[in-house]
Amino acid sequence: MRLALYALLSLSLALSVSTNANAQAPKKAFRAGAFAINVSPLKFPVIINGGMTERTADKITDPLHARCLVLDDGTIKVAIVVVDSCMMPRDLLDEAKTLASRATGIPASRMLISATHTHSAPSVHGCLGSDKDEEYARFLIPQIAKGIIEANSRLTPARIGWAFGEDKKNVACRHWVMKPGTAAMNPFGGTKDDVAQMNPGPSNPNAIRTTGVPDPAVPVVSIQSLDGKPLAIYSAYSLHYVGKTQPVSADYFAVYCDEMAKRVKAENHSPFMAALANATSGDTWLMDYSQPTRREYTLESVASDVAAAAMEAYQRIEYFDWVPIAMAESLLECNVRMPSSEEVAAAKEFMKTFEGKKPKNVPEVYARETVILSQMPPTRELKIQALRIGPLGIGTIPNETYGSTGLHIKEHSPLKSTFVVELANGCEGYIPPPELHPLGGYTCWRARTACLETDAERKIRSRVLDLLASVTKQRADEQPVKSK
């Protein structure tokens, strides 16, 4: 009788302890905060990069923003930022991350900052014939940090989900193999007998075939309040840019964001932010040169097409009240294709023909690039990241990336749902796959924005996949909580 009583008391005590433990166990909470900070220049004129030669602008056509998103699963907090800029160097972004980290406590290694690649924004990195606008660069650094800090201050309980749409209309490979002797040449590009050319034009009889395939995916990550009100959307698309606009302008990227706000009826709810990153557009533009005529388009028409694909995905999204976040970062050193002493001497001699003037054509631009490169280190250190949000993977590359590279990463990722963001955490130039280097062409012409070793693409995509594998293993036992 006494043994039975002891057993009953022990069971009662055990149940009581278990009940109390469950009552005290904190409920997993997911939070998000978003803010788009204006990064338009305050002083004019400003230098604009993105073209072969330097331009300046003395007005704002439409405002530029750094669109900032902070996600917090209660254990890990990350910041994701998309800046209306052609390209941003790693040192600038590292400084912005340091400022934001000091104020928020988010480690700099858990911040992903990428450029949209608009070709009509102030220059913060020397590019071909364009110099860096030093004053604007100094202005941009704290603005990005302020945006992250403000997004962090707006953290609120949220739910998250994602889906992938598709827009094939606005992506086509712009890199073509040409008939021998017809491709554009460059005496200072470091290539010989080029057979590849960018943008050969519609129905060019000398254009034989494209060298790659574009990625038409439109990934959509949606963040909502717990009662289903839209808070933020983070998307990506592999379109280089649209153009057809005067600087200073955010190009179609901002038009897409405004269009998504309208389509999700964000004006009826709390403050909302949309952001569109550039995926893998190094060899991709919207013109299909296999067609007989040049197509008509506008910023608005392209943005509407991409937004329609995003909305189709948006309407299929299943949400999670909580997901584990994991992020990994790695540094990768790549060699630079340095010019020979003979090439440098020839370039310096040619530069005497336009001494004291800015370069105005391809030979002048690349002669200057040859000399500039000869004065730089023979290696570059790239910052590469992978981010996992539950079962969704995001790989980042600090280069202008071919569609085939992104498609390879998606195919071999350990996470079924994966996409890639380019020009992230730096701007280390074009990375054509190694088999395309012998073809030459613009993205192989040696410059600060296209100078990495021929095997760089293989090394980079391998490192991205290693990092995706790493974040897949992290916190693997923590399961997402689906919204009811």
C-alpha positions in Angstrom: 0.0 0.0 0.0 2.8 2.4 1.0 4.8 1.6 -2.3 1.6 2.3 -4.3 1.2 5.6 -2.6 4.8 6.6 -3.2 4.4 5.7 -6.9 1.3 7.8 -7.1 3.0 10.8 -5.5 6.0 10.4 -7.7 3.8 10.4 -10.9 1.9 13.4 -9.7 5.1 15.3 -9.0 6.5 14.4 -12.4 3.4 15.5 -14.2 3.5 18.7 -12.2 7.1 19.4 -13.1 6.4 18.6 -16.8 3.3 20.9 -16.8 5.3 23.8 -15.2 8.2 23.3 -17.6 5.8 23.4 -20.6 4.1 26.5 -19.2 7.5 28.2 -18.7 8.9 27.3 -22.1 8.9 30.4 -24.2 6.9 30.4 -27.4 9.1 30.8 -30.5 8.5 34.2 -32.0 9.4 35.6 -35.4 9.8 39.3 -36.0 10.5 41.5 -38.9 11.1 45.2 -39.5 11.4 47.1 -42.8 12.3 50.6 -43.9 13.3 52.3 -47.2 15.6 55.2 -46.6 16.1 57.8 -49.3 19.7 57.8 -50.6 19.3 60.3 -53.4 22.3 62.7 -53.7 21.9 66.1 -52.0 24.6 67.9 -54.0 25.0 68.2 -57.8 26.4 67.5 -60.2 27.2 63.8 -59.5 29.2 61.3 -61.5 27.1 58.5 -63.0 28.7 55.2 -63.9 27.4 52.1 -65.7 28.3 53.3 -69.2 31.5 53.0 -71.2 32.3 56.7 -70.5 31.6 59.0 -67.7 28.4 61.1 -67.4 27.2 63.6 -64.8 23.7 64.4 -63.6 22.3 67.6 -62.1 18.8 66.5 -61.2 16.8 63.6 -59.8 14.5 61.9 -62.2 13.2 59.6 -59.4 14.5 59.0 -55.9 17.0 56.3 -54.9 16.5 54.1 -51.8 18.3 51.6 -49.7 15.5 49.1 -48.9 16.3 47.5 -45.6 14.8 44.4 -44.0 15.6 42.9 -40.6 14.5 39.4 -39.7 14.7 37.9 -36.2 13.8 34.3 -35.1 14.6 35.0 -31.5 18.1 33.5 -31.7 19.5 34.8 -35.0 18.9 38.3 -36.4 19.9 39.2 -40.0 19.7 42.3 -42.2 19.0 42.3 -45.9 19.4 45.5 -47.9 18.9 46.4 -51.6 20.5 49.7 -52.7 19.7 51.6 -55.9 23.2 51.7 -57.1 25.1 50.3 -60.1 27.7 48.6 -57.9 29.2 49.2 -54.5 32.7 48.2 -53.4 33.3 45.9 -50.4 35.1 48.6 -48.3 32.1 50.9 -48.5 29.7 48.2 -47.5 31.9 46.9 -44.7 32.0 50.4 -43.2 28.2 50.7 -43.4 27.8 47.3 -41.8 30.2 48.3 -39.0 28.1 51.4 -38.2 24.9 49.5 -38.3 26.2 46.6 -36.2 27.4 49.0 -33.4 23.9 50.4 -33.2 21.8 47.2 -33.6 24.0 44.4 -32.3 23.5 42.5 -35.6 26.9 41.0 -36.6 28.3 42.4 -39.8 28.6 38.8 -41.0 24.8 38.6 -40.9 24.2 41.6 -43.2 23.5 41.1 -46.9 23.7 44.3 -48.9 23.4 44.2 -52.7 23.1 46.7 -55.6 20.2 46.7 -58.0 22.6 47.6 -60.9 20.7 50.6 -62.1 22.9 52.3 -64.7 21.6 55.8 -63.7 22.8 56.2 -60.1 25.8 58.1 -58.7 29.1 56.3 -59.0 30.6 54.9 -55.7 33.1 52.7 -57.6 35.4 53.5 -60.5 34.0 51.7 -63.5 35.5 51.8 -67.0 35.6 55.4 -68.1 33.8 56.7 -64.9 35.5 57.8 -61.7 34.1 57.5 -58.2 32.0 60.3 -56.9 33.9 60.7 -53.5 31.3 63.0 -51.9 28.3 60.9 -52.7 30.2 57.7 -51.5 30.8 59.4 -48.1 27.1 60.3 -48.0 25.9 56.8 -48.9 27.7 54.9 -46.1 25.8 56.3 -43.1 22.6 56.4 -45.0 22.7 52.6 -45.5 23.5 52.2 -41.8 20.6 54.5 -40.8 18.2 52.4 -42.9 19.3 49.2 -41.2 19.0 50.8 -37.7 15.5 52.1 -38.5 14.4 48.7 -39.9 15.7 47.1 -36.7 13.7 49.6 -34.5 10.5 48.6 -36.4 10.7 44.9 -35.5 7.3 43.5 -34.9 5.7 40.0 -34.7 5.4 38.6 -38.2 5.0 35.6 -40.4 6.9 34.7 -43.5 6.5 32.7 -46.7 7.8 32.4 -50.2 7.1 31.1 -53.7 8.6 31.4 -57.1 7.0 33.0 -60.2 8.4 33.1 -63.7 8.7 35.9 -66.3 10.3 34.7 -69.6 9.4 37.8 -71.6 12.0 40.1 -70.1 15.1 38.0 -70.0 17.3 36.8 -72.9 21.0 36.0 -73.3 22.8 39.1 -74.7 26.1 37.2 -75.3 26.4 35.8 -78.8 28.9 33.8 -80.8 29.6 35.7 -84.1 30.9 34.7 -87.4 34.7 34.8 -87.5 36.1 38.3 -87.9 32.8 40.1 -87.2 32.9 40.4 -83.4 33.8 43.8 -81.8 37.5 44.0 -81.0 39.5 45.8 -78.3 43.2 46.4 -78.6 43.7 46.8 -74.9 41.2 44.1 -73.6 43.7 41.3 -73.1 41.9 39.1 -75.6 42.7 38.1 -79.2 40.6 37.0 -82.2 37.3 37.5 -80.3 34.3 35.5 -81.5 31.8 36.6 -78.9 29.9 39.9 -78.6 27.4 41.5 -76.3 24.2 42.9 -77.8 24.7 42.2 -81.5 21.4 43.7 -82.5 18.2 42.2 -83.9 18.5 39.8 -86.8 22.2 40.4 -87.2 23.3 38.0 -90.0 26.7 37.6 -88.3 25.2 36.4 -85.0 25.3 32.6 -84.8 24.0 31.6 -81.3 23.8 32.6 -77.7 26.4 31.3 -75.3 24.0 30.8 -72.4 20.5 30.6 -71.0 18.8 33.2 -68.8 17.0 32.4 -65.5 13.3 33.6 -65.7 12.5 32.9 -62.0 10.9 35.6 -59.9 11.4 34.5 -56.2 9.0 36.3 -53.8 9.6 36.4 -50.0 6.6 37.9 -48.3 6.5 39.1 -44.7 3.1 39.8 -43.1 1.7 40.8 -39.7 0.3 37.9 -37.8 -3.2 38.9 -39.0 -2.2 38.9 -42.6 -1.4 42.5 -43.4 1.5 43.0 -45.8 4.7 44.3 -44.2 7.4 43.7 -46.8 8.3 41.8 -50.0 11.8 40.8 -51.0 12.2 39.7 -54.6 14.9 39.1 -57.2 15.0 38.9 -61.0 17.8 38.3 -63.5 17.3 41.4 -65.7 20.5 43.5 -66.1 18.5 46.7 -66.0 16.0 48.4 -68.4 17.3 51.9 -69.1 15.2 54.3 -71.1 15.6 56.8 -68.2 17.6 59.9 -67.4 19.8 59.9 -64.3 19.5 60.1 -61.4 17.0 57.2 -61.4 16.4 53.8 -59.8 15.4 52.4 -63.1 12.6 49.7 -63.2 13.6 48.3 -59.9 11.7 51.1 -58.0 8.7 51.0 -60.4 8.4 47.3 -59.6 8.4 48.1 -55.9 5.7 50.7 -56.3 3.7 48.3 -58.5 3.9 45.5 -55.8 2.7 47.9 -53.1 -0.4 48.7 -55.2 -1.1 45.0 -56.1 -1.0 43.8 -52.5 -3.1 46.9 -51.5 -0.4 47.9 -49.0 -1.9 51.5 -48.8 -4.8 50.0 -46.8 -2.5 48.8 -44.1 0.6 49.6 -42.1 3.8 50.9 -43.7 5.0 48.5 -46.4 8.3 48.1 -48.2 9.1 46.1 -51.4 12.6 45.4 -52.6 13.9 43.9 -55.9 17.4 42.5 -55.9 19.3 41.6 -59.1 19.7 37.8 -59.4 22.1 36.6 -62.1 22.0 39.0 -65.0 25.7 39.2 -66.1 24.8 37.9 -69.6 21.1 38.8 -69.6 19.1 41.7 -71.0 15.5 42.0 -72.1 16.2 42.1 -75.9 15.9 38.7 -77.7 18.2 39.2 -80.7 16.9 36.2 -82.4 13.8 38.2 -83.2 13.6 40.2 -86.5 12.9 43.6 -84.9 13.7 45.5 -81.8 10.9 45.2 -79.2 9.2 48.1 -77.6 9.2 48.5 -73.9 9.1 51.0 -71.0 10.1 50.9 -67.4 6.5 50.6 -66.5 5.7 47.8 -69.0 8.7 45.7 -67.7 7.9 46.4 -64.1 4.3 45.4 -64.7 5.3 42.1 -66.3 7.6 41.2 -63.5 5.1 42.3 -60.9 2.4 40.1 -62.5 4.7 37.1 -62.2 5.5 38.0 -58.6 1.8 38.3 -57.8 1.0 34.9 -59.3 3.6 33.5 -56.9 2.4 35.7 -54.0 -1.0 34.2 -54.2 0.4 30.7 -53.7 2.5 31.5 -50.6 2.0 29.4 -47.5 3.1 31.2 -44.4 5.1 30.2 -41.3 4.7 31.8 -37.9 8.3 30.9 -37.1 11.3 29.6 -39.1 14.9 29.1 -38.0 17.4 31.4 -39.6 21.0 30.4 -40.4 23.7 32.4 -42.1 27.3 31.7 -43.1 30.0 33.9 -44.6 33.3 33.1 -46.3 36.2 34.9 -47.8 37.6 33.6 -51.1 40.8 34.7 -52.7 41.0 34.8 -56.5 43.9 35.7 -58.8 43.7 38.7 -61.1 44.5 38.5 -64.8 47.2 41.1 -64.7 48.5 42.9 -67.8 52.0 42.2 -69.0 54.7 44.8 -68.8 54.5 45.1 -72.6 50.8 45.7 -72.5 51.2 48.3 -69.8 53.9 50.1 -71.8 51.7 50.1 -75.0 48.8 51.4 -73.0 50.8 54.2 -71.4 52.1 55.2 -74.8 48.5 55.3 -76.3 47.2 57.3 -73.3 49.5 60.2 -74.4 47.1 60.8 -77.3 44.4 61.9 -74.8 46.5 63.1 -72.0 44.6 65.3 -69.5 41.2 64.2 -70.8 38.7 61.6 -69.8 38.6 58.5 -72.1 35.9 58.7 -74.7 36.0 55.4 -76.6 36.8 51.7 -76.1 40.5 51.8 -76.8 41.0 54.9 -74.6 38.9 53.4 -71.7 40.7 50.0 -71.8 44.2 51.6 -72.1 43.5 53.5 -68.9 42.1 50.3 -67.3 45.3 48.4 -68.2 47.4 51.0 -66.4 45.1 51.2 -63.4 45.0 47.4 -63.0 48.8 47.2 -63.2 49.0 49.3 -60.1 46.6 47.1 -58.1 47.2 43.9 -56.1 47.4 40.6 -58.1 44.7 39.0 -56.1 41.2 39.9 -54.8 39.4 38.7 -51.7 35.7 38.1 -52.3 33.0 38.0 -49.6 30.5 35.2 -50.2 27.4 34.4 -48.1 24.6 31.9 -47.8 21.4 32.6 -45.9 18.8 30.0 -44.9 15.3 31.1 -43.9 13.6 27.8 -42.9 13.8 25.6 -46.0 14.6 28.6 -48.3 18.2 29.2 -49.4 19.8 32.4 -50.7 23.3 32.4 -52.1 25.2 35.7 -52.6 27.9 36.6 -55.1 29.8 39.9 -55.3 30.1 39.7 -59.1 28.0 40.2 -62.3 27.0 36.6 -62.7 26.0 34.6 -65.7 22.6 32.9 -65.7 24.2 29.5 -66.1 26.1 30.0 -62.8 22.9 30.8 -60.9 21.1 27.8 -62.5 23.9 25.5 -61.6 23.8 26.6 -58.0 20.0 26.2 -57.8 20.2 22.7 -59.3 22.9 21.5 -56.9 21.7 23.3 -53.8 20.8 21.1 -50.8 17.8 23.3 -50.4 15.0 22.7 -52.9 14.0 26.4 -52.9 17.1 28.5 -53.6 17.9 31.7 -55.5 21.1 33.8 -56.0 21.7 37.5 -55.5 24.5 39.1 -57.4 26.6 42.3 -56.7 26.2 41.5 -53.0 28.7 42.6 -50.4 31.1 44.0 -53.1 31.6 44.4 -56.8 34.3 42.1 -58.2 33.4 42.2 -61.8 32.1 39.8 -64.5 32.7 36.0 -64.0 32.2 34.3 -67.3 32.3 30.5 -67.0 35.9 29.3 -67.9 34.8 27.7 -71.3 33.7 31.2 -72.5 36.9 33.0 -71.8 38.5 31.8 -75.1 35.6 33.4 -77.0 36.5 36.9 -75.7 34.0 39.7 -75.8 33.1 42.5 -73.5 32.7 40.6 -70.2 36.1 39.0 -70.8 37.9 42.3 -71.7 40.3 42.9 -68.8 39.3 45.8 -66.6 38.7 46.5 -62.9 35.2 45.2 -63.5 36.3 42.0 -65.4 39.7 40.8 -64.3 39.4 37.7 -62.2 41.2 34.4 -63.2 39.5 32.2 -65.7 38.6 29.6 -63.0 37.0 32.2 -60.7 33.4 31.3 -61.7 34.0 27.6 -60.7 35.6 28.6 -57.4 32.8 31.0 -56.6 29.9 28.8 -57.3 31.6 25.9 -55.4 32.0 28.1 -52.4 28.4 29.2 -52.5 27.3 25.6 -52.6 29.6 24.8 -49.6 28.0 27.6 -47.6 24.5 26.5 -48.6 25.4 23.0 -47.3 26.7 24.6 -44.1 23.5 26.6 -43.3 21.4 23.5 -44.2 23.1 21.6 -41.4 22.9 24.4 -38.9 19.8 24.2 -36.6 18.6 21.2 -38.7 16.6 19.9 -35.8 14.5 23.1 -35.4 11.3 22.8 -37.5 9.4 25.7 -39.0 5.9 26.4 -37.5 3.2 26.7 -40.1 0.6 29.4 -39.8 -2.9 28.1 -39.1 
